[in-house]
Structure formats: C-alpha cells, structure tokens
C-alpha cells in the first residue's frame, strides 16, 4: 500500500501523472484478488459554497487516470461522514477544502482508514486530505506568537499556527499549495518553532507517494522536505 499526497490544484494535463499511481495500485489490488472489475474508489468530500464542483472535478481526474468506479460521499461543513462510508473500498480518496472541517468530518473514520491502509488499501489525500493524513496535522494559521509566517488568505480561518492529531497514516507533517499560496514559509516556521519535527510542503498538481521503498514525486511541481538540526531548518527539494 501507499499514501498518495497531492498538493491541490486542478490541471487536467497532469492527472495521469498525479492520480495514475494511485489508480494503478487500486487496479493491482483487484488483479491480485483474481477479480475482473473496475476498482471501487471511495471519495470523501466536505461541501463548501465556494467550490460546489470539487467532488465532480476529482471524480473526473480519477477517471482520466484510469478506468474506475468512484463512490462519492459528500457532507456539509460541521457534519460527519457516515459510519460505513469506506466499506468495500479498493482505494480511499479524501478531497480538499477547509482542513479543519475535513478533520472534523473524517475523524470518526480514522481507525477504519488506518486499518484499511494497513491491510493494503491505497489512500490519496488531495490538499486538505493530504494535510490531515499525518500523525500530527497542520490545520492552518498564519502567525506564531503574533508574528506572520504566511498569507492570511491561506490560513483556513485560523490565526495562530494550529497542529493537532491527524489520521495517523504517516509520521511527517504536510502542508500544500506550497509555491502557489506561499505555504512553504508556514511549513518552515512550523519546523523552526519546534511545533513539528519535520514537514513536507507539496506544490499544486504534484504528488508525493509514501510507501515501501524510496519516496516518489510526480506531476508539475516540487515537494519541499523540511528538517532541523543545530544550524536551523534545512530545506531540500524533490522532483
């Protein structure tokens, strides 16, 4: 199994590169089981007035990456996903939007998602879905102790940097829209402050694949890897 972390952004020309590895893993699970059918991908989204077509966009993107059956469950902000939302999934995809709302909606499924992933079900997180995947999730914020560390427009309606328990799928904190929204500086500040041990910041239309073997990057942009030593925060890029 692998965890596929997408930094957001809808660019149809990159869908094969970004979503293709996830779809291929879902197909491989079906083939390994000796079944002849399309893989069932459960897509979980939280509806926002600002982007009512997000679920349709992700469904189309997954379809461009391969032949799949997408089972889309959507709830409104403040609601929680139904208990059986991921039952029968060959792959689990979590969309983007307000990160705190996504964690609130999906937290009741966290144990089930972890069990499914441990059993070999691939997980794809898009934007917010990537941010809530780690043990320690960066929910948003644009200041630390009142000092600006990023753009207020990208702060998820939070003031101070907010780190909470996430879904527990990976041990590295994730930020997204890195170059496009300037969130790389927020991720750097999170590591520099000691709020998290290390982080990755992922550009739009770019995927970081975490699984067995080395990390893999595909798509249009860069994954920024942030660690800390006695010299300060070290930044390296992966493409």
C-alpha positions as CSV (number, residue, x, y, z in Angstrom):
1,X,0.0,0.0,0.0
2,X,1.0,3.6,-0.5
3,X,-0.1,7.0,0.8
4,X,-0.5,9.5,-2.1
5,X,-0.3,13.1,-1.0
6,X,-1.4,15.7,-3.6
7,X,-0.7,19.4,-3.1
8,X,-4.0,20.6,-4.6
9,X,-4.7,22.3,-7.9
10,X,-6.8,21.1,-10.9
11,X,-4.8,20.7,-14.1
12,X,-6.2,18.0,-16.3
13,X,-3.0,17.7,-18.2
14,X,-1.2,16.4,-15.1
15,X,-4.0,14.0,-13.9
16,X,-2.3,10.9,-15.4
17,X,1.0,11.6,-13.6
18,X,-0.6,12.8,-10.3
19,X,-3.5,10.3,-9.9
20,X,-2.2,7.5,-12.1
21,X,0.0,5.8,-9.5
22,X,-3.0,5.7,-7.0
23,X,-5.3,4.3,-9.6
24,X,-2.7,1.7,-10.7
25,X,-2.4,0.4,-7.1
26,X,-6.2,0.1,-6.9
27,X,-6.2,-1.9,-10.1
28,X,-3.4,-4.1,-8.9
29,X,-5.4,-5.0,-5.7
30,X,-8.3,-6.2,-7.9
31,X,-6.0,-8.2,-10.2
32,X,-4.2,-9.8,-7.2
33,X,-7.6,-10.9,-5.9
34,X,-8.3,-12.5,-9.2
35,X,-11.3,-10.3,-9.9
36,X,-12.3,-8.7,-13.2
37,X,-14.0,-5.4,-12.5
38,X,-13.3,-1.7,-12.1
39,X,-11.7,-0.8,-8.7
40,X,-14.1,1.0,-6.3
41,X,-12.6,4.2,-5.1
42,X,-14.4,5.8,-2.2
43,X,-14.2,9.6,-2.5
44,X,-14.9,11.7,0.6
45,X,-15.5,15.4,0.4
46,X,-16.9,18.2,2.5
47,X,-19.1,20.6,0.6
48,X,-18.3,24.3,0.6
49,X,-20.3,27.1,-1.1
50,X,-17.0,28.3,-2.6
51,X,-16.4,25.2,-4.6
52,X,-19.5,23.0,-5.0
53,X,-18.0,21.2,-8.0
54,X,-14.9,19.9,-6.2
55,X,-16.1,16.4,-5.9
56,X,-17.0,16.3,-9.6
57,X,-13.6,17.6,-10.5
58,X,-11.9,14.9,-8.5
59,X,-14.1,12.2,-9.9
60,X,-13.2,13.4,-13.4
61,X,-9.5,13.5,-12.6
62,X,-9.6,9.9,-11.2
63,X,-11.4,8.8,-14.4
64,X,-8.8,10.4,-16.6
65,X,-6.1,8.5,-14.8
66,X,-7.8,5.1,-15.3
67,X,-11.0,3.1,-15.5
68,X,-12.5,3.3,-12.0
69,X,-15.8,3.3,-10.2
70,X,-16.0,6.4,-7.9
71,X,-18.3,6.2,-5.0
72,X,-18.7,9.8,-3.8
73,X,-19.8,10.6,-0.3
74,X,-20.2,14.3,0.5
75,X,-21.2,16.1,3.7
76,X,-21.7,19.7,4.7
77,X,-19.3,21.5,6.9
78,X,-19.9,20.6,10.5
79,X,-21.3,17.2,9.6
80,X,-19.6,13.8,10.0
81,X,-19.1,11.1,7.4
82,X,-21.5,8.1,7.8
83,X,-20.0,5.1,9.6
84,X,-20.0,2.9,6.6
85,X,-18.6,5.4,4.1
86,X,-15.4,3.4,3.4
87,X,-16.9,-0.1,3.4
88,X,-15.8,-2.1,0.3
89,X,-13.3,0.4,-0.8
90,X,-10.4,-0.7,-3.1
91,X,-9.0,2.8,-2.7
92,X,-9.8,5.8,-0.4
93,X,-9.5,9.3,-1.7
94,X,-10.1,12.4,0.5
95,X,-10.7,15.8,-1.2
96,X,-9.8,19.3,-0.4
97,X,-11.4,22.4,1.1
98,X,-11.3,23.8,4.7
99,X,-8.9,21.5,6.5
100,X,-10.4,21.8,10.0
101,X,-13.8,20.8,8.5
102,X,-12.3,17.8,6.8
103,X,-10.7,16.6,10.0
104,X,-13.9,17.0,11.9
105,X,-15.9,15.2,9.3
106,X,-13.5,12.3,8.8
107,X,-12.1,11.8,12.4
108,X,-14.8,9.2,13.3
109,X,-13.5,7.1,10.4
110,X,-9.8,7.4,11.3
111,X,-9.4,4.0,12.9
112,X,-11.1,2.3,10.0
113,X,-9.0,4.2,7.5
114,X,-5.8,3.2,9.3
115,X,-6.9,-0.4,9.4
116,X,-7.8,-0.4,5.7
117,X,-4.4,1.2,4.8
118,X,-2.5,-1.3,6.9
119,X,-4.4,-4.1,5.1
120,X,-3.2,-2.7,1.7
121,X,-5.8,-0.2,0.6
122,X,-4.2,2.8,-1.1
123,X,-5.0,6.3,0.3
124,X,-5.0,9.5,-1.7
125,X,-5.3,12.9,0.1
126,X,-5.9,16.0,-2.1
127,X,-5.0,19.3,-0.4
128,X,-6.9,19.1,2.9
129,X,-6.9,15.3,2.5
130,X,-3.1,15.3,2.5
131,X,-2.9,17.7,5.4
132,X,-5.0,15.6,7.7
133,X,-3.2,12.3,6.9
134,X,-0.2,12.6,9.3
135,X,0.1,11.7,13.0
136,X,0.4,15.5,13.6
137,X,-1.8,17.5,11.2
138,X,-1.2,21.2,10.3
139,X,-4.7,22.6,10.2
140,X,-3.9,26.2,9.3
141,X,-2.9,29.5,10.8
142,X,-0.8,32.4,9.6
143,X,1.0,33.6,12.7
144,X,3.2,32.2,15.6
145,X,3.0,34.3,18.7
146,X,1.6,37.1,16.6
147,X,4.4,37.0,14.1
148,X,3.3,36.5,10.5
149,X,4.5,33.2,8.9
150,X,2.3,33.1,5.8
151,X,-0.6,34.6,4.0
152,X,-3.8,35.2,6.0
153,X,-5.8,34.2,2.9
154,X,-4.4,30.6,3.2
155,X,-4.9,30.4,7.0
156,X,-8.1,28.2,7.0
157,X,-9.8,30.9,9.1
158,X,-7.3,30.2,11.9
159,X,-5.0,32.8,13.4
160,X,-2.2,31.0,15.2
161,X,-0.4,28.0,13.7
162,X,-2.6,25.0,14.7
163,X,-1.2,21.5,14.9
164,X,-3.5,18.6,16.1
165,X,-3.7,14.9,15.9
166,X,-4.5,13.7,12.4
167,X,-5.5,10.4,10.9
168,X,-2.2,8.8,11.8
169,X,-1.2,7.4,8.4
170,X,2.3,8.9,8.2
171,X,4.7,10.5,10.7
172,X,5.6,13.6,8.7
173,X,3.5,16.8,8.8
174,X,2.2,18.0,5.5
175,X,1.4,21.4,4.0
176,X,0.1,22.0,0.5
177,X,-0.2,24.7,-2.2
178,X,3.4,25.3,-1.3
179,X,4.7,27.6,-4.0
180,X,1.3,28.8,-5.3
181,X,-0.1,30.1,-1.9
182,X,3.2,30.7,-0.2
183,X,2.6,28.0,2.4
184,X,6.2,26.9,2.2
185,X,7.1,29.6,4.7
186,X,4.4,28.3,7.1
187,X,5.9,24.8,7.0
188,X,9.4,26.2,7.6
189,X,8.1,28.1,10.6
190,X,6.3,25.1,11.9
191,X,9.6,23.1,12.0
192,X,11.7,26.1,13.1
193,X,9.4,26.7,16.1
194,X,9.6,23.1,17.2
195,X,5.8,22.6,16.7
196,X,6.7,19.6,14.5
197,X,9.8,17.6,14.0
198,X,9.8,17.6,10.2
199,X,7.4,18.5,7.4
200,X,6.9,18.3,3.6
201,X,5.3,21.1,1.6
202,X,3.8,20.0,-1.7
203,X,3.2,22.1,-4.8
204,X,-0.1,22.0,-6.7
205,X,-0.6,19.3,-9.3
206,X,2.2,17.4,-7.6
207,X,2.0,14.1,-5.7
208,X,4.3,12.6,-3.1
209,X,4.0,8.9,-2.8
210,X,4.9,7.3,0.6
211,X,5.1,3.6,0.7
212,X,7.6,0.7,0.6
213,X,10.9,1.8,-0.9
214,X,12.0,5.4,-1.6
215,X,9.7,8.4,-1.7
216,X,8.4,9.2,-5.2
217,X,7.4,12.5,-6.7
218,X,5.3,13.1,-9.9
219,X,3.5,15.9,-11.5
220,X,4.2,19.5,-12.3
221,X,5.9,20.9,-9.3
222,X,8.2,20.3,-6.3
223,X,8.0,18.6,-2.9
224,X,9.9,20.6,-0.3
225,X,11.4,18.5,2.6
226,X,12.0,20.4,5.8
227,X,14.1,19.1,8.7
228,X,16.0,20.8,11.5
229,X,19.5,20.5,13.0
230,X,21.8,22.7,15.0
231,X,22.1,25.1,12.1
232,X,18.4,25.7,11.8
233,X,15.8,24.5,9.2
234,X,17.2,22.5,6.3
235,X,15.2,22.7,3.0
236,X,15.7,20.3,0.1
237,X,13.6,19.8,-3.0
238,X,12.3,16.6,-4.6
239,X,11.1,16.4,-8.2
